[in-house]
Amino acid sequence: MGLGQRYRRPADLPPRIPVFPLRGAILLPRATLPLNIFEPRYLAMIDDVMASNRVLGILQPTAPAEDATMESPEGKSFGLHKVGCAGRITSYKELDDGRYVITLTGVARFEIVGEAETDKPYRIVSASYDRFAADFTEGLGEERVDRENLLRVLKAYLEANQLKTDWSAVTRASNEFLINALSVMSPYSPEEKQALLEAADLKTRAEVLVALAEIELASSGGNGSTLQ
């Protein structure tokens, strides 16, 4: 059963989910996020998740703006951003050294409305998906995206940074897939990634992506001013 058939509305996701706080990482609906799990507390979390509904949340801890390192903080006392994304483990492999390599596929964003007191080594939150009910509809709002501008800025960004990609695959991708995948993979700061996560819709998220790329092009001497 595909994710689109399994999760059609907020009530199809569990109201309480374990969360993996990770600086510099976000997940978005129908995008994928590969993760290398090695910390004991999160190995335990993956064991529990795989034994139940395979759903967990990815969100960012609150941290100083200058800290852009992708890592999970220690303990349970650190602050959490209130918006994250629930995903389902769609690929799982246990390595000989005890690590787990998993892939999460995003389902829908959520707001934290509470946190459970638990003796588990990881955190469990009460999640509300109601604000993001539109996430359950694949491709919603794609027609409002300025795809031509997005692709033009993306091409300029790749050329300026001497990056290669399969451009034929990019041009075939749907607006939703392209925007959400780029947002997840983008090398921006935690605060900028959070802005991409919390964007109201695909059009707004695409506009944020374009703005961030143009700022970087301009600051690095690229021809960002011609991309308006």
Backbone as a chain_set.jsonl record, in Angstrom:
{"seq": "MGLGQRYRRPADLPPRIPVFPLRGAILLPRATLPLNIFEPRYLAMIDDVMASNRVLGILQPTAPAEDATMESPEGKSFGLHKVGCAGRITSYKELDDGRYVITLTGVARFEIVGEAETDKPYRIVSASYDRFAADFTEGLGEERVDRENLLRVLKAYLEANQLKTDWSAVTRASNEFLINALSVMSPYSPEEKQALLEAADLKTRAEVLVALAEIELASSGGNGSTLQ", "coords": {"N": [[0.838, -1.197, 0.0], [0.63, 2.161, -0.951], [1.93, 5.318, 0.324], [0.135, 7.373, -0.121], [-2.328, 6.111, -0.143], [-2.36, 4.987, 2.364], [-2.191, 7.094, 4.205], [-4.422, 9.5, 4.407], [-5.665, 11.583, 5.699], [-5.512, 13.731, 8.638], [-6.228, 12.092, 10.867], [-5.232, 9.619, 10.232], [-2.627, 9.428, 10.972], [-0.549, 8.745, 13.837], [-1.394, 10.177, 17.038], [0.542, 10.573, 18.944], [3.99, 10.674, 18.7], [7.362, 9.478, 18.42], [10.267, 11.568, 18.326], [12.965, 12.739, 16.294], [15.276, 14.93, 16.877], [17.164, 17.084, 14.92], [19.68, 19.13, 13.968], [19.741, 21.343, 11.223], [18.355, 19.707, 9.489], [15.457, 18.851, 7.681], [12.216, 17.479, 6.9], [9.817, 16.858, 4.359], [6.474, 16.56, 2.952], [6.221, 13.642, 1.039], [8.83, 13.809, 0.211], [12.156, 12.427, 0.6], [14.373, 11.342, 3.202], [17.489, 10.279, 3.928], [19.0, 8.547, 6.636], [21.588, 7.944, 8.961], [21.812, 5.999, 11.618], [23.199, 5.898, 14.8], [23.495, 6.561, 17.477], [22.856, 5.306, 20.731], [20.33, 5.931, 22.001], [18.705, 6.602, 19.845], [18.895, 4.382, 18.264], [17.427, 2.672, 19.873], [14.971, 3.963, 19.659], [14.383, 3.566, 16.909], [14.137, 0.787, 16.907], [11.774, 0.518, 18.444], [9.964, 1.962, 16.851], [9.958, 0.49, 14.469], [8.773, -1.771, 15.393], [6.216, -0.985, 15.706], [4.294, 1.364, 14.258], [5.972, 2.425, 12.37], [6.336, 5.143, 12.138], [7.765, 8.313, 12.669], [8.869, 11.535, 13.907], [10.586, 14.253, 12.372], [12.346, 16.991, 13.439], [13.724, 20.235, 14.208], [16.033, 21.108, 16.774], [15.938, 24.027, 18.831], [18.458, 26.423, 18.436], [21.487, 28.397, 18.646], [21.884, 30.865, 16.075], [24.288, 30.715, 14.688], [25.047, 28.113, 14.785], [25.224, 25.652, 12.676], [25.588, 22.984, 12.408], [24.845, 19.666, 11.472], [23.481, 17.749, 13.717], [22.406, 15.769, 16.533], [21.263, 17.022, 19.594], [22.367, 16.631, 23.05], [20.733, 14.905, 25.802], [17.44, 15.74, 27.223], [16.525, 18.243, 27.682], [16.739, 20.376, 25.955], [15.427, 22.968, 23.8], [12.742, 22.711, 21.377], [11.811, 23.257, 18.004], [8.484, 24.109, 17.134], [7.23, 23.105, 14.926], [7.372, 20.311, 12.859], [7.942, 17.423, 10.768], [6.169, 14.503, 10.083], [7.196, 11.229, 9.262], [7.388, 8.119, 7.462], [9.186, 5.131, 7.916], [10.613, 3.875, 5.153], [12.645, 2.446, 4.142], [15.029, 0.222, 5.42], [17.951, -0.862, 7.002], [20.131, -2.927, 8.75], [23.391, -2.654, 9.868], [26.595, -4.372, 10.086], [28.118, -3.263, 12.12], [26.307, -2.396, 13.956], [24.943, -0.071, 13.396], [22.034, 1.588, 12.03], [20.748, 2.096, 8.827], [18.491, 4.101, 7.393], [15.638, 5.155, 5.45], [13.495, 7.852, 5.463], [10.24, 8.692, 4.469], [8.427, 11.537, 3.866], [5.246, 12.41, 5.282], [3.289, 14.243, 6.475], [3.298, 17.563, 7.833], [3.528, 18.674, 11.267], [2.35, 20.161, 14.36], [3.743, 20.591, 17.559], [1.902, 19.855, 20.391], [2.144, 19.073, 22.934], [4.172, 17.216, 25.293], [5.162, 13.966, 26.129], [5.723, 12.498, 29.307], [8.194, 10.23, 29.847], [10.044, 7.187, 30.318], [11.633, 6.451, 28.304], [14.639, 6.705, 26.329], [14.507, 8.608, 24.393], [12.56, 11.345, 22.99], [9.015, 11.858, 23.094], [6.255, 13.226, 21.5], [3.071, 14.922, 21.571], [1.231, 15.324, 18.725], [-0.25, 17.565, 16.419], [-1.868, 17.546, 13.368], [-3.62, 19.096, 12.06], [-3.404, 21.793, 11.19], [-1.931, 21.454, 8.939], [-3.379, 20.021, 7.08], [-3.63, 20.09, 4.325], [-1.329, 18.921, 3.408], [-1.759, 16.259, 2.953], [-2.799, 15.962, 0.451], [-1.624, 15.138, -2.536], [0.462, 17.08, -4.598], [-0.955, 19.445, -4.361], [-1.644, 22.746, -5.246], [0.37, 22.978, -7.127], [0.103, 24.199, -9.62], [0.303, 26.9, -9.184], [2.902, 27.575, -8.925], [5.8, 29.286, -10.016], [7.345, 27.821, -12.225], [9.165, 28.127, -14.321], [10.835, 30.228, -13.484], [11.879, 29.104, -11.15], [13.375, 26.908, -12.177], [15.204, 28.301, -13.743], [16.666, 29.767, -11.842], [17.652, 27.663, -10.306], [19.327, 26.371, -12.181], [21.252, 28.388, -12.589], [22.322, 28.528, -10.02], [23.457, 25.967, -9.723], [25.406, 26.043, -11.743], [27.011, 28.185, -10.866], [28.081, 27.128, -8.566], [29.454, 25.003, -9.509], [28.223, 22.496, -9.678], [26.837, 19.333, -10.54], [24.008, 17.791, -12.089], [21.318, 15.585, -12.98], [19.853, 16.944, -15.425], [17.743, 16.394, -17.151], [16.153, 14.72, -15.614], [15.433, 16.509, -13.636], [13.85, 18.356, -15.083], [11.728, 16.728, -15.706], [10.531, 16.217, -13.302], [7.817, 16.597, -10.985], [6.337, 19.677, -9.807], [5.887, 19.671, -7.018], [7.508, 17.533, -6.098], [10.042, 18.435, -6.909], [10.377, 20.925, -5.562], [10.057, 20.233, -2.818], [12.02, 18.242, -2.518], [14.366, 19.689, -3.141], [14.29, 21.523, -1.045], [14.687, 19.871, 1.195], [17.245, 18.875, 0.633], [18.821, 21.124, 0.462], [21.615, 23.314, 1.274], [21.294, 25.177, 3.317], [21.097, 27.377, 6.244], [20.019, 26.317, 9.602], [17.851, 28.006, 10.394], [16.953, 29.013, 7.964], [16.247, 26.638, 6.738], [14.147, 25.933, 8.401], [12.332, 27.911, 7.747], [11.712, 27.142, 5.141], [10.464, 24.714, 5.7], [8.192, 25.574, 7.136], [6.786, 27.072, 5.327], [3.781, 28.252, 3.854], [2.599, 27.059, 1.591], [3.221, 25.332, -1.561], [3.869, 27.252, -3.511], [4.774, 29.428, -1.962], [6.956, 28.194, -0.703], [8.585, 27.638, -2.91], [9.167, 30.259, -3.663], [10.668, 31.088, -1.464], [12.884, 29.376, -1.739], [13.922, 30.321, -4.196], [14.555, 32.963, -3.471], [16.534, 32.542, -1.487], [18.524, 31.266, -3.005], [19.129, 33.289, -4.854], [20.123, 35.276, -3.186], [22.446, 34.009, -2.287], [23.792, 33.7, -4.718], [24.207, 36.376, -5.414], [25.811, 37.256, -3.286], [28.077, 35.758, -3.654], [29.123, 36.686, -5.938], [27.868, 35.794, -8.131], [25.616, 35.968, -10.967], [23.211, 36.948, -9.87], [21.464, 39.103, -10.029], [20.315, 39.128, -12.52], [18.33, 37.333, -12.51], [15.784, 37.955, -11.805]], "CA": [[0.0, 0.0, 0.0], [1.402, 3.379, -1.024], [1.68, 6.274, 1.404], [-1.052, 8.15, -0.443], [-3.506, 5.338, 0.247], [-2.283, 4.696, 3.792], [-2.379, 8.319, 4.982], [-5.266, 10.384, 3.607], [-6.17, 12.666, 6.531], [-4.777, 13.786, 9.905], [-6.544, 10.996, 11.781], [-4.525, 8.401, 9.835], [-1.319, 9.434, 11.623], [-0.676, 8.612, 15.292], [-1.377, 11.463, 17.749], [1.795, 10.669, 19.706], [5.073, 10.112, 17.891], [8.736, 9.776, 18.831], [10.876, 12.567, 17.441], [14.409, 12.763, 16.106], [15.696, 16.321, 16.682], [18.397, 17.094, 14.146], [19.976, 20.46, 13.444], [20.043, 21.439, 9.803], [17.64, 18.692, 8.714], [14.005, 18.889, 7.659], [11.535, 16.53, 6.043], [8.604, 17.432, 3.791], [5.616, 15.514, 2.391], [6.619, 12.859, -0.128], [10.285, 13.863, 0.033], [12.841, 11.383, 1.366], [15.521, 11.762, 3.997], [18.286, 9.149, 4.403], [19.587, 8.784, 7.953], [22.526, 6.96, 9.497], [21.503, 6.015, 13.05], [24.239, 5.211, 15.562], [23.397, 6.849, 18.9], [22.037, 4.275, 21.395], [18.943, 6.332, 22.266], [17.932, 6.583, 18.61], [18.786, 2.972, 17.881], [16.275, 2.165, 20.631], [13.771, 4.551, 19.063], [14.092, 2.887, 15.651], [13.62, -0.537, 17.27], [10.384, 0.666, 18.863], [9.166, 2.417, 15.717], [9.811, -0.62, 13.529], [7.882, -2.758, 16.001], [4.853, -0.458, 15.799], [3.691, 1.903, 13.035], [7.055, 2.904, 11.502], [6.207, 6.593, 11.984], [8.462, 9.178, 13.623], [8.912, 12.927, 13.497], [11.854, 14.959, 12.231], [12.254, 18.421, 13.711], [14.981, 20.84, 14.592], [16.141, 21.755, 18.082], [16.273, 25.443, 18.781], [19.897, 26.545, 18.651], [22.002, 29.682, 18.171], [21.859, 30.991, 14.615], [25.574, 30.391, 14.076], [25.284, 26.672, 14.865], [24.578, 25.02, 11.517], [26.048, 21.609, 12.336], [23.79, 18.674, 11.507], [23.729, 16.81, 14.797], [21.348, 15.714, 17.532], [21.781, 17.478, 20.887], [22.338, 15.685, 24.156], [19.733, 15.064, 26.845], [16.05, 15.998, 26.864], [16.122, 19.56, 28.169], [16.878, 21.403, 24.928], [14.187, 23.397, 23.168], [12.391, 22.158, 20.077], [10.89, 23.999, 17.157], [7.129, 23.582, 17.306], [6.757, 22.491, 13.678], [8.226, 19.29, 12.264], [7.247, 16.622, 9.758], [6.093, 13.067, 10.35], [7.562, 10.399, 8.123], [7.334, 6.667, 7.632], [10.398, 4.428, 7.5], [10.324, 3.124, 3.936], [13.817, 1.614, 3.862], [15.683, -0.08, 6.7], [19.035, -1.841, 6.906], [20.991, -3.015, 9.93], [24.762, -2.935, 9.463], [27.338, -5.27, 10.965], [28.654, -2.532, 13.27], [25.215, -2.015, 14.836], [24.227, 1.102, 12.909], [20.897, 1.428, 11.138], [20.63, 3.035, 7.71], [17.071, 4.126, 7.074], [15.1, 6.25, 4.652], [12.175, 8.331, 5.865], [9.45, 9.39, 3.457], [7.55, 12.457, 4.562], [3.797, 12.268, 5.128], [2.639, 15.53, 6.737], [3.873, 18.355, 8.911], [2.754, 18.687, 12.514], [2.694, 21.079, 15.433], [3.804, 19.985, 18.885], [0.896, 20.396, 21.316], [2.475, 18.57, 24.261], [5.242, 16.234, 25.319], [4.898, 12.898, 27.087], [6.743, 12.107, 30.277], [8.474, 8.834, 29.539], [11.373, 6.726, 30.706], [12.381, 6.143, 27.091], [15.792, 7.601, 26.194], [14.198, 9.599, 23.359], [11.393, 12.153, 23.313], [7.745, 11.552, 22.445], [5.415, 14.418, 21.553], [1.71, 14.914, 21.042], [1.315, 16.052, 17.458], [-1.473, 17.935, 15.721], [-1.637, 17.688, 11.933], [-4.77, 19.795, 11.491], [-2.973, 23.008, 10.496], [-1.27, 21.072, 7.688], [-4.209, 18.995, 6.44], [-3.406, 20.122, 2.876], [-0.169, 18.088, 3.074], [-2.183, 14.908, 2.584], [-3.217, 15.974, -0.952], [-0.42, 15.198, -3.364], [0.497, 18.034, -5.698], [-1.867, 20.57, -4.169], [-1.066, 24.065, -5.478], [1.501, 22.961, -8.066], [-0.138, 25.074, -10.763], [0.573, 28.286, -8.809], [4.356, 27.737, -8.839], [6.497, 29.829, -11.18], [8.321, 26.771, -12.495], [10.221, 28.646, -15.197], [11.779, 30.992, -12.668], [12.546, 28.159, -10.254], [14.376, 26.157, -12.928], [16.251, 29.226, -14.169], [17.516, 30.06, -10.691], [18.346, 26.426, -9.961], [20.416, 26.158, -13.139], [22.299, 29.366, -12.296], [22.95, 28.134, -8.745], [24.298, 24.798, -9.974], [26.561, 26.467, -12.525], [27.869, 29.036, -10.046], [28.746, 26.294, -7.565], [30.092, 23.903, -10.234], [27.534, 21.267, -9.292], [26.225, 18.622, -11.654], [22.798, 17.05, -11.795], [20.645, 15.04, -14.158], [18.893, 18.004, -15.732], [16.548, 15.809, -17.766], [15.307, 14.25, -14.519], [14.892, 17.708, -12.984], [12.782, 18.94, -15.891], [10.579, 15.81, -15.712], [9.974, 16.11, -11.956], [6.673, 17.444, -10.667], [6.672, 20.845, -8.99], [5.945, 19.31, -5.604], [8.702, 16.732, -5.841], [11.229, 19.255, -7.101], [10.468, 21.935, -4.499], [10.276, 19.609, -1.513], [13.318, 17.571, -2.509], [15.393, 20.726, -3.055], [14.25, 22.087, 0.307], [15.296, 18.903, 2.113], [18.664, 18.7, 0.317], [19.513, 22.411, 0.386], [22.687, 23.46, 2.261], [21.095, 26.433, 4.025], [21.194, 27.36, 7.712], [18.834, 25.767, 10.264], [16.741, 28.944, 10.377], [16.438, 29.05, 6.598], [15.568, 25.356, 6.512], [12.874, 25.973, 9.114], [11.438, 28.751, 6.951], [11.238, 26.297, 4.045], [9.531, 23.744, 6.275], [6.953, 26.188, 7.6], [6.121, 27.814, 4.249], [2.355, 27.913, 3.865], [2.216, 26.224, 0.459], [4.313, 25.09, -2.502], [4.248, 28.516, -4.15], [5.579, 30.185, -1.011], [8.227, 27.482, -0.504], [9.388, 27.878, -4.103], [9.638, 31.64, -3.606], [11.747, 31.132, -0.475], [14.042, 28.742, -2.376], [14.466, 31.243, -5.193], [15.157, 34.095, -2.767], [17.775, 32.1, -0.848], [19.519, 31.019, -4.049], [19.543, 34.562, -5.433], [20.973, 35.936, -2.191], [23.76, 33.364, -2.309], [24.437, 34.043, -5.988], [24.648, 37.772, -5.358], [26.895, 37.41, -2.312], [29.279, 35.069, -4.138], [29.548, 37.285, -7.196], [27.127, 35.24, -9.265], [24.807, 36.93, -11.699], [21.881, 36.827, -9.298], [20.586, 40.218, -10.355], [19.664, 38.899, -13.796], [17.388, 36.224, -12.371], [14.505, 38.46, -11.306]], "C": [[0.873, 1.248, 0.0], [1.046, 4.336, 0.099], [0.42, 7.082, 1.148], [-2.335, 7.441, -0.089], [-3.536, 5.095, 1.753], [-2.63, 5.919, 4.649], [-3.133, 9.335, 4.13], [-5.751, 11.61, 4.376], [-5.42, 12.644, 7.859], [-5.009, 12.602, 10.832], [-5.821, 9.7, 11.43], [-3.12, 8.325, 10.42], [-1.493, 9.361, 13.135], [-0.596, 9.97, 15.988], [-0.138, 11.653, 18.627], [2.883, 9.969, 18.909], [6.415, 10.401, 18.545], [9.348, 10.748, 17.845], [12.395, 12.446, 17.449], [14.801, 14.213, 15.866], [17.07, 16.351, 16.013], [18.608, 18.477, 13.551], [20.289, 20.404, 11.956], [19.324, 20.433, 8.935], [16.137, 18.929, 8.818], [13.501, 17.758, 6.769], [10.268, 17.21, 5.56], [7.77, 16.321, 3.144], [6.136, 14.952, 1.074], [8.072, 13.036, -0.539], [10.912, 12.767, 0.888], [14.058, 11.959, 2.073], [16.278, 10.521, 4.454], [18.959, 9.499, 5.722], [20.474, 7.609, 8.345], [22.407, 7.017, 11.024], [22.571, 5.234, 13.809], [24.18, 5.497, 17.061], [22.473, 5.834, 19.575], [20.592, 4.664, 21.611], [18.098, 6.279, 20.998], [17.913, 5.202, 17.959], [17.589, 2.342, 18.583], [14.972, 2.698, 20.05], [13.393, 3.825, 17.775], [13.57, 1.476, 15.916], [12.14, -0.463, 17.623], [9.48, 1.057, 17.697], [8.933, 1.276, 14.724], [8.877, -1.695, 14.067], [6.445, -2.272, 16.085], [4.378, 0.042, 14.443], [4.69, 2.492, 12.045], [7.03, 4.412, 11.276], [7.006, 7.311, 13.065], [8.508, 10.583, 13.058], [10.339, 13.435, 13.383], [11.594, 16.43, 12.523], [13.608, 18.93, 14.164], [14.944, 21.317, 16.038], [16.37, 23.241, 17.882], [17.731, 25.586, 19.176], [20.338, 27.913, 18.198], [22.116, 29.699, 16.658], [23.166, 30.552, 13.977], [25.851, 28.891, 14.078], [24.523, 25.973, 13.746], [24.988, 23.564, 11.374], [24.866, 20.644, 12.394], [24.136, 17.64, 12.574], [22.537, 16.81, 15.734], [21.923, 16.118, 18.88], [21.634, 16.427, 21.967], [21.158, 15.953, 25.08], [18.335, 15.311, 26.309], [15.604, 17.416, 27.185], [16.192, 20.657, 27.111], [15.518, 21.733, 24.309], [13.996, 22.774, 21.797], [11.562, 23.164, 19.296], [9.526, 23.321, 17.215], [6.583, 22.896, 16.071], [7.805, 21.522, 13.154], [7.438, 18.547, 11.204], [7.304, 15.153, 10.145], [6.431, 12.294, 9.086], [7.452, 8.93, 8.473], [8.657, 6.071, 7.16], [10.054, 3.539, 6.31], [11.51, 2.286, 3.474], [14.579, 1.445, 5.164], [16.756, -1.133, 6.468], [19.871, -1.782, 8.173], [22.384, -3.453, 9.488], [25.483, -3.79, 10.501], [27.868, -4.569, 12.213], [27.564, -2.009, 14.206], [24.445, -0.787, 14.404], [23.008, 0.688, 12.081], [20.985, 2.495, 10.048], [19.185, 2.976, 7.255], [16.776, 5.258, 6.091], [13.716, 6.577, 5.172], [11.511, 8.986, 4.666], [8.421, 10.244, 4.174], [6.079, 12.221, 4.258], [3.113, 13.622, 5.299], [3.358, 16.237, 7.868], [2.953, 18.329, 10.141], [3.219, 19.826, 13.405], [2.758, 20.296, 16.735], [2.764, 20.658, 19.784], [1.133, 19.894, 22.738], [3.615, 17.576, 24.149], [4.984, 15.232, 26.434], [6.057, 12.75, 28.061], [6.969, 10.612, 30.108], [9.861, 8.466, 30.028], [12.184, 6.262, 29.498], [13.558, 7.104, 26.974], [15.587, 8.694, 25.143], [12.891, 10.295, 23.726], [10.188, 11.762, 22.478], [6.834, 12.763, 22.609], [3.988, 14.088, 21.122], [1.695, 15.838, 19.841], [-0.077, 16.339, 16.913], [-1.13, 18.202, 14.256], [-2.685, 18.59, 11.274], [-4.375, 21.039, 10.699], [-2.415, 22.683, 9.11], [-2.054, 19.981, 6.962], [-4.0, 18.96, 4.928], [-2.23, 19.248, 2.465], [-0.568, 16.699, 2.594], [-2.626, 14.823, 1.117], [-1.992, 16.17, -1.835], [-0.56, 16.239, -4.468], [-0.389, 19.257, -5.538], [-1.128, 21.901, -4.373], [0.085, 24.096, -6.461], [1.337, 23.975, -9.198], [0.169, 26.541, -10.457], [2.078, 28.589, -8.744], [4.9, 28.314, -10.136], [7.664, 28.886, -11.508], [9.479, 27.291, -13.346], [11.272, 29.405, -14.401], [12.556, 30.077, -11.729], [13.661, 27.418, -10.984], [15.525, 27.065, -13.38], [17.226, 29.527, -13.024], [18.296, 28.82, -10.27], [19.526, 26.178, -10.889], [21.569, 27.118, -12.875], [23.048, 29.003, -11.019], [23.898, 26.958, -8.959], [25.562, 25.191, -10.739], [27.531, 27.292, -11.688], [28.663, 28.225, -9.032], [29.409, 25.065, -8.167], [29.546, 22.547, -9.784], [26.881, 20.651, -10.519], [24.965, 17.903, -11.19], [22.246, 16.501, -13.101], [19.531, 16.009, -14.527], [17.636, 17.46, -16.392], [15.597, 15.289, -16.703], [14.666, 15.427, -13.788], [13.705, 18.247, -13.771], [11.552, 18.034, -15.951], [9.864, 15.771, -14.368], [8.773, 17.039, -11.791], [7.13, 18.627, -9.829], [6.812, 20.474, -7.52], [7.215, 18.529, -5.29], [9.949, 17.589, -5.898], [11.412, 20.226, -5.933], [10.776, 21.291, -3.162], [11.619, 18.896, -1.436], [14.453, 18.587, -2.4], [15.444, 21.34, -1.659], [14.935, 21.172, 1.308], [16.802, 18.832, 1.894], [19.47, 19.99, 0.402], [20.51, 22.592, 1.527], [22.52, 24.689, 3.146], [21.135, 26.252, 5.54], [19.946, 26.738, 8.323], [17.633, 26.698, 10.215], [16.115, 29.035, 8.985], [15.714, 27.753, 6.254], [14.204, 25.341, 7.204], [11.863, 26.833, 8.363], [10.88, 27.969, 5.762], [10.203, 25.296, 4.544], [8.179, 24.377, 6.567], [6.243, 27.012, 6.534], [4.69, 27.32, 4.079], [1.958, 26.942, 2.76], [3.409, 26.093, -0.492], [4.787, 26.382, -3.152], [5.155, 29.326, -3.234], [6.93, 29.526, -0.803], [9.138, 27.683, -1.704], [9.962, 29.293, -4.095], [10.768, 31.805, -2.59], [13.014, 30.511, -1.049], [14.715, 29.685, -3.36], [15.177, 32.404, -4.507], [16.484, 33.707, -2.131], [18.875, 31.88, -1.883], [20.024, 32.332, -4.642], [20.432, 35.342, -4.475], [22.375, 35.344, -2.226], [24.506, 33.679, -3.598], [24.988, 35.464, -5.955], [25.846, 37.936, -4.43], [28.199, 36.767, -2.775], [29.772, 35.621, -5.459], [28.867, 36.698, -8.395], [26.224, 36.292, -9.864], [23.375, 36.893, -11.201], [20.945, 37.931, -9.723], [19.85, 40.029, -11.675], [18.551, 37.862, -13.703], [16.027, 36.671, -11.864], [13.41, 38.158, -12.31]], "O": [[1.757, 1.389, 0.846], [0.008, 4.199, 0.746], [-0.29, 7.439, 2.088], [-3.332, 8.087, 0.234], [-4.609, 5.008, 2.35], [-3.28, 5.794, 5.687], [-2.556, 9.957, 3.238], [-6.203, 12.579, 3.766], [-4.763, 11.654, 8.18], [-4.084, 12.156, 11.511], [-5.795, 8.774, 12.24], [-2.486, 7.271, 10.369], [-2.484, 9.864, 13.663], [0.187, 10.827, 15.576], [0.187, 12.778, 19.007], [2.724, 8.821, 18.493], [6.591, 11.453, 19.159], [8.992, 10.756, 16.667], [13.014, 12.104, 18.457], [14.67, 14.692, 14.739], [18.017, 15.722, 16.485], [17.814, 18.94, 12.732], [21.014, 19.522, 11.493], [19.643, 20.308, 7.753], [15.609, 19.177, 9.902], [14.253, 17.167, 5.995], [9.703, 18.046, 6.265], [8.301, 15.258, 2.822], [6.444, 15.686, 0.135], [8.501, 12.467, -1.542], [10.27, 12.241, 1.797], [14.681, 12.917, 1.615], [15.769, 9.772, 5.288], [19.433, 10.621, 5.903], [20.153, 6.447, 8.094], [22.854, 7.98, 11.646], [22.826, 4.066, 13.515], [24.761, 4.747, 17.847], [21.406, 5.533, 19.04], [19.7, 3.835, 21.431], [16.913, 5.952, 21.055], [17.007, 4.893, 17.186], [16.832, 1.58, 17.982], [13.984, 1.97, 19.96], [12.224, 3.501, 17.564], [12.66, 1.016, 15.227], [11.343, -1.279, 17.159], [8.366, 0.548, 17.568], [7.828, 1.121, 14.203], [8.265, -2.439, 13.301], [5.552, -3.023, 16.478], [4.087, -0.765, 13.56], [4.297, 3.003, 10.996], [7.638, 4.906, 10.326], [6.93, 6.954, 14.241], [8.222, 10.801, 11.881], [11.198, 13.092, 14.196], [10.715, 17.041, 11.915], [14.516, 18.155, 14.464], [13.938, 21.87, 16.483], [16.934, 23.658, 16.871], [18.192, 24.956, 20.128], [19.623, 28.55, 17.424], [22.408, 28.679, 16.034], [23.167, 30.068, 12.845], [26.799, 28.442, 13.433], [23.321, 25.733, 13.858], [24.759, 22.963, 10.325], [23.991, 20.776, 13.249], [24.979, 16.769, 12.36], [21.742, 17.75, 15.729], [22.972, 15.608, 19.274], [20.882, 15.463, 21.824], [20.643, 17.069, 25.143], [18.063, 15.127, 25.122], [14.438, 17.76, 26.987], [15.736, 21.773, 27.362], [14.599, 20.913, 24.293], [14.954, 22.364, 21.142], [10.707, 23.845, 19.863], [9.436, 22.099, 17.331], [5.583, 22.181, 16.149], [8.978, 21.87, 13.021], [6.373, 19.004, 10.789], [8.363, 14.63, 10.493], [6.01, 12.654, 7.987], [7.425, 8.555, 9.645], [9.184, 6.466, 6.12], [9.301, 2.574, 6.439], [11.395, 1.509, 2.526], [14.755, 2.4, 5.921], [16.515, -2.157, 5.828], [20.27, -0.703, 8.612], [22.547, -4.478, 8.826], [25.038, -3.915, 11.642], [28.048, -5.206, 13.251], [27.856, -1.265, 15.143], [23.4, -0.482, 14.977], [22.96, -0.403, 11.514], [21.267, 3.66, 10.331], [18.709, 1.941, 6.791], [17.566, 6.188, 5.931], [12.866, 5.696, 5.307], [12.145, 9.746, 3.933], [7.641, 9.747, 4.985], [5.708, 11.88, 3.135], [2.437, 14.099, 4.387], [3.948, 15.606, 8.745], [1.769, 18.005, 10.05], [4.308, 20.376, 13.241], [1.917, 19.433, 16.985], [2.749, 21.882, 19.919], [0.392, 20.259, 23.651], [3.979, 17.148, 23.054], [4.628, 15.611, 27.55], [7.222, 12.863, 27.683], [6.031, 9.822, 30.216], [10.742, 9.318, 30.139], [13.289, 5.741, 29.649], [13.477, 8.224, 27.478], [16.408, 9.602, 25.024], [12.2, 9.885, 24.658], [10.315, 11.385, 21.313], [6.657, 13.27, 23.717], [3.738, 13.114, 20.412], [2.098, 16.997, 19.931], [-0.962, 15.484, 16.939], [-0.225, 18.977, 13.946], [-2.637, 18.819, 10.066], [-4.954, 21.31, 9.647], [-2.425, 23.529, 8.216], [-1.466, 19.12, 6.307], [-4.176, 17.911, 4.309], [-2.129, 18.864, 1.3], [0.204, 16.036, 1.903], [-2.809, 13.723, 0.596], [-1.401, 17.25, -1.865], [-1.563, 16.278, -5.179], [-0.556, 20.027, -6.484], [-0.102, 22.145, -3.739], [0.724, 25.136, -6.622], [2.319, 24.542, -9.676], [0.285, 27.347, -11.381], [2.471, 29.736, -8.531], [4.512, 27.888, -11.224], [8.807, 29.126, -11.12], [10.635, 26.935, -13.116], [12.47, 29.234, -14.629], [13.759, 30.259, -11.536], [14.773, 27.311, -10.468], [16.682, 26.645, -13.397], [18.443, 29.539, -13.211], [19.472, 28.916, -9.917], [20.609, 25.813, -10.431], [22.732, 26.72, -12.927], [24.267, 29.153, -10.947], [25.012, 26.953, -8.436], [26.656, 24.727, -10.419], [28.744, 27.113, -11.791], [29.784, 28.59, -8.679], [29.872, 24.185, -7.442], [30.292, 21.597, -9.546], [26.429, 21.358, -11.42], [24.871, 17.464, -10.044], [22.66, 16.907, -14.187], [18.415, 15.917, -14.016], [16.557, 18.023, -16.203], [14.379, 15.395, -16.851], [13.509, 15.358, -13.373], [12.666, 18.562, -13.19], [10.449, 18.512, -16.217], [8.714, 15.339, -14.294], [8.72, 18.12, -12.377], [8.192, 18.58, -9.209], [7.748, 20.912, -6.852], [7.914, 18.833, -4.323], [10.819, 17.485, -5.033], [12.507, 20.326, -5.38], [11.664, 21.75, -2.443], [12.285, 18.939, -0.402], [15.402, 18.371, -1.646], [16.524, 21.642, -1.152], [15.679, 21.637, 2.171], [17.562, 18.738, 2.858], [20.7, 19.94, 0.411], [20.288, 22.086, 2.627], [23.507, 25.198, 3.676], [21.199, 25.133, 6.049], [18.919, 26.635, 7.653], [16.508, 26.24, 10.016], [14.894, 29.124, 8.849], [14.694, 27.766, 5.566], [13.231, 24.809, 6.669], [10.672, 26.52, 8.343], [9.709, 28.117, 5.415], [9.189, 25.06, 3.887], [7.138, 23.787, 6.28], [5.196, 27.597, 6.81], [4.423, 26.12, 4.152], [1.084, 26.098, 2.958], [4.47, 26.671, -0.256], [5.99, 26.582, -3.323], [6.181, 29.848, -3.67], [7.948, 30.214, -0.733], [10.342, 27.879, -1.538], [11.113, 29.5, -4.477], [11.71, 32.564, -2.819], [14.104, 31.055, -0.869], [15.937, 29.828, -3.356], [16.274, 32.789, -4.912], [17.457, 34.456, -2.222], [20.024, 32.264, -1.664], [21.218, 32.473, -4.903], [21.385, 35.995, -4.9], [23.368, 36.071, -2.198], [25.717, 33.9, -3.577], [26.101, 35.719, -6.414], [26.786, 38.665, -4.745], [29.285, 37.166, -2.355], [30.723, 35.098, -6.04], [29.201, 37.023, -9.535], [26.088, 37.387, -9.319], [22.434, 36.816, -11.992], [19.733, 37.717, -9.775], [18.854, 40.708, -11.922], [17.905, 37.547, -14.703], [15.195, 35.83, -11.525], [12.25, 38.501, -12.081]]}, "num_chains": 1, "name": "protein.A"}
